Amino acid sequence: MSEHRDQGSASYSSRIEAGRDMRIDRSTVAVGHSTVAGPAPVADREAAVEELRDAVDQLLDELRRNSEHYEDGPQLVEAGEQVQAELARDEPRPNLLLRWLGFIAPGVHTTAAVAADVASIQDSVTALL
């Protein structure tokens, strides 16, 4: 194992490599050839959360416009409203968001574009929050 200190910067950064199959950089762990990004800076995270809110707004608009095409249309709209309300909080709760999105996903599976949007939103929630 080796420890590396970045001599050119004022902040301390540790990096540990074990047999080139595992890397630990600060509190981020990568195994094999995977690429891992650490936590996003606050400004970047806020911008990403705002984009997530916009995506949910668009999803909710789509659900409202086409609710009659879905078997559980009114319930899907209600679930979308719950996601929107949760994202409006200062600290959205990812488990609650994923639960509501998990309800929406099977309800829109017949519309490929909307199903892909829901999957993308789920991935964003998992990555950001």
Backbone hydrogen bonds in HBPLUS format (Angstrom, degrees):
<---DONOR---> <-ACCEPTOR-->    atom                        ^
c    i                          cat <-CA-CA->   ^        H-A-AA   ^      H-
h    n   atom  resd res      DA  || num        DHA   H-A  angle D-A-AA Bond
n    s   type  num  typ     dist DA aas  dist angle  dist       angle   num
A0026-ARG N   A0014-SER O   3.26 MM  12  5.76 147.0  2.37 144.0 153.6     1
A0016-ILE N   A0024-ILE O   2.80 MM   8  5.09 165.3  1.82 153.4 158.5     2
A0024-ILE N   A0016-ILE O   2.89 MM   8  5.09 162.3  1.92 151.9 155.8     3
A0018-ALA N   A0022-MET O   3.00 MM   4  5.38 165.1  2.02 157.1 159.3     4
A0021-ASP N   A0018-ALA O   3.28 MM   3  6.31 155.0  2.35 129.6 130.9     5
A0032-GLY N   A0021-ASP O   2.50 MM  11  4.49 163.6  1.52 143.0 143.3     6
A0023-ARG N   A0030-ALA O   2.73 MM   7  5.09 160.0  1.77 153.8 159.1     7
A0030-ALA N   A0023-ARG O   2.80 MM   7  5.09 158.7  1.84 150.8 156.3     8
A0025-ASP N   A0028-THR O   2.82 MM   3  5.22 158.5  1.87 154.1 159.8     9
A0028-THR N   A0025-ASP O   2.97 MM   3  5.22 166.5  1.99 127.3 130.4    10
A0034-SER N   A0031-VAL O   3.38 MM   3  5.98 164.7  2.40 129.9 133.0    11
A0044-ASP N   A0041-PRO O   3.05 MM   3  5.33 114.1  2.50 105.2 120.8    12
A0045-ARG N   A0041-PRO O   2.88 MM   4  6.12 159.3  1.92 159.9 166.9    13
A0046-GLU N   A0042-VAL O   2.89 MM   4  6.11 162.1  1.92 154.7 159.0    14
A0047-ALA N   A0043-ALA O   3.07 MM   4  6.27 157.6  2.12 144.6 150.5    15
A0048-ALA N   A0044-ASP O   2.94 MM   4  6.16 155.0  2.01 146.1 153.3    16
A0049-VAL N   A0045-ARG O   2.82 MM   4  6.08 155.9  1.88 152.7 159.6    17
A0050-GLU N   A0046-GLU O   2.94 MM   4  6.14 153.4  2.01 144.8 152.2    18
A0051-GLU N   A0047-ALA O   3.00 MM   4  6.30 150.8  2.09 143.7 151.4    19
A0052-LEU N   A0048-ALA O   2.93 MM   4  6.20 146.8  2.04 142.0 151.7    20
A0053-ARG N   A0049-VAL O   2.87 MM   4  6.22 150.4  1.96 147.6 155.5    21
A0054-ASP N   A0050-GLU O   3.00 MM   4  6.31 154.9  2.06 145.5 152.0    22
A0055-ALA N   A0051-GLU O   2.95 MM   4  6.23 154.5  2.01 145.8 152.6    23
A0056-VAL N   A0052-LEU O   2.97 MM   4  6.25 154.2  2.04 148.3 155.0    24
A0057-ASP N   A0053-ARG O   2.89 MM   4  6.17 154.0  1.96 148.5 156.1    25
A0058-GLN N   A0054-ASP O   3.00 MM   4  6.29 157.5  2.05 149.4 154.7    26
A0059-LEU N   A0055-ALA O   2.92 MM   4  6.17 153.9  1.99 144.3 152.0    27
A0060-LEU N   A0056-VAL O   2.83 MM   4  6.03 162.2  1.86 152.7 157.0    28
A0061-ASP N   A0057-ASP O   2.95 MM   4  6.21 155.4  2.01 146.4 153.2    29
A0062-GLU N   A0058-GLN O   2.99 MM   4  6.24 158.3  2.03 146.6 152.2    30
A0063-LEU N   A0059-LEU O   2.89 MM   4  6.20 157.5  1.94 151.8 158.2    31
A0064-ARG N   A0060-LEU O   2.89 MM   4  6.10 158.3  1.93 150.9 156.6    32
A0065-ARG N   A0061-ASP O   2.92 MM   4  6.11 164.5  1.94 152.9 157.1    33
A0066-ASN N   A0062-GLU O   3.08 MM   4  6.13 151.4  2.16 147.2 154.0    34
A0069-HIS N   A0066-ASN O   2.90 MM   3  5.48 156.2  1.96 119.5 127.1    35
A0070-TYR N   A0067-SER O   3.21 MM   3  5.48 159.7  2.25 107.5 113.6    36
A0073-GLY N   A0070-TYR O   3.19 MM   3  4.76 146.3  2.31 116.2 108.6    37
A0075-GLN N   A0072-ASP O   3.04 MM   3  5.43 118.1  2.44 111.3 126.6    38
A0076-LEU N   A0072-ASP O   2.88 MM   4  6.08 150.3  1.97 157.5 166.7    39
A0077-VAL N   A0073-GLY O   2.98 MM   4  6.26 156.3  2.03 156.0 162.2    40
A0078-GLU N   A0074-PRO O   3.01 MM   4  6.25 158.5  2.06 141.5 147.6    41
A0079-ALA N   A0075-GLN O   2.88 MM   4  6.11 153.4  1.95 142.7 149.9    42
A0080-GLY N   A0076-LEU O   2.88 MM   4  6.13 155.9  1.93 146.5 153.2    43
A0081-GLU N   A0077-VAL O   2.89 MM   4  6.20 149.4  1.98 149.3 158.1    44
A0082-GLN N   A0078-GLU O   2.98 MM   4  6.30 144.4  2.11 142.1 151.9    45
A0082-GLN N   A0079-ALA O   3.10 MM   3  4.99 118.9  2.49  91.3 106.6    46
A0083-VAL N   A0079-ALA O   2.99 MM   4  6.35 153.0  2.06 149.5 156.5    47
A0084-GLN N   A0080-GLY O   2.94 MM   4  6.18 161.4  1.98 147.6 152.8    48
A0085-ALA N   A0081-GLU O   2.90 MM   4  6.08 160.2  1.94 146.0 151.2    49
A0086-GLU N   A0082-GLN O   2.94 MM   4  6.11 155.2  2.00 144.8 151.7    50
A0087-LEU N   A0083-VAL O   2.96 MM   4  6.19 157.3  2.01 151.8 157.7    51
A0088-ALA N   A0084-GLN O   3.16 MM   4  6.38 126.6  2.46 137.4 150.8    52
A0088-ALA N   A0085-ALA O   3.20 MM   3  5.13 138.1  2.38  93.4 105.3    53
A0089-ARG N   A0086-GLU O   3.13 MM   3  5.50 156.3  2.19 107.6 114.8    54
A0097-LEU N   A0093-ARG O   3.09 MM   4  6.38 161.2  2.12 155.3 161.2    55
A0098-LEU N   A0094-PRO O   2.84 MM   4  6.04 166.9  1.86 157.1 160.2    56
A0099-ARG N   A0095-ASN O   2.97 MM   4  6.11 145.5  2.09 139.5 149.0    57
A0100-TRP N   A0096-LEU O   3.11 MM   4  6.39 165.2  2.13 153.7 155.3    58
A0101-LEU N   A0097-LEU O   2.88 MM   4  6.09 165.9  1.90 155.3 160.0    59
A0102-GLY N   A0098-LEU O   2.77 MM   4  5.75 142.7  1.91 136.0 146.5    60
A0103-PHE N   A0099-ARG O   3.11 MM   4  6.45 129.4  2.38 135.9 148.6    61
A0103-PHE N   A0100-TRP O   3.04 MM   3  5.08 133.2  2.27  95.5 108.6    62
A0104-ILE N   A0100-TRP O   3.06 MM   4  6.44 150.3  2.16 145.8 153.9    63
A0105-ALA N   A0101-LEU O   2.93 MM   4  6.08 163.5  1.96 155.2 158.3    64
A0107-GLY N   A0104-ILE O   2.93 MM   3  5.24 124.3  2.25 109.2 125.0    65
A0108-VAL N   A0104-ILE O   3.21 MM   4  6.47 129.7  2.48 154.7 168.5    66
A0108-VAL N   A0105-ALA O   3.31 MM   3  5.58 147.8  2.42 105.2 113.3    67
A0111-THR N   A0108-VAL O   2.96 MM   3  5.67 163.2  1.99 125.3 130.6    68
A0115-ALA N   A0111-THR O   2.88 MM   4  6.05 165.7  1.90 163.3 168.1    69
A0116-ALA N   A0112-ALA O   2.87 MM   4  6.04 154.9  1.94 149.2 155.7    70
A0117-ASP N   A0113-ALA O   3.01 MM   4  6.25 149.1  2.10 140.2 148.8    71
A0118-VAL N   A0114-VAL O   2.93 MM   4  6.24 158.2  1.98 153.0 158.1    72
A0119-ALA N   A0115-ALA O   3.00 MM   4  6.25 161.2  2.04 147.6 152.6    73
A0120-SER N   A0116-ALA O   2.91 MM   4  6.09 154.9  1.98 146.1 153.1    74
A0121-ILE N   A0117-ASP O   2.90 MM   4  6.15 155.5  1.96 149.5 156.1    75
A0122-GLN N   A0118-VAL O   2.89 MM   4  6.15 158.6  1.94 151.6 157.7    76
A0123-ASP N   A0119-ALA O   2.96 MM   4  6.22 160.1  2.00 148.5 153.4    77
A0124-SER N   A0120-SER O   2.97 MM   4  6.21 153.9  2.03 145.1 152.4    78
A0125-VAL N   A0121-ILE O   2.91 MM   4  6.18 157.5  1.96 153.0 158.7    79
A0126-THR N   A0122-GLN O   3.02 MM   4  6.27 164.7  2.04 152.4 156.3    80
A0127-ALA N   A0123-ASP O   2.94 MM   4  6.14 155.7  1.99 147.3 154.2    81
A0128-LEU N   A0124-SER O   2.81 MM   4  5.82 160.3  1.85 153.2 158.3    82
A0129-LEU N   A0125-VAL O   2.97 MM   4  5.53 161.6  2.00 142.9 148.8    83
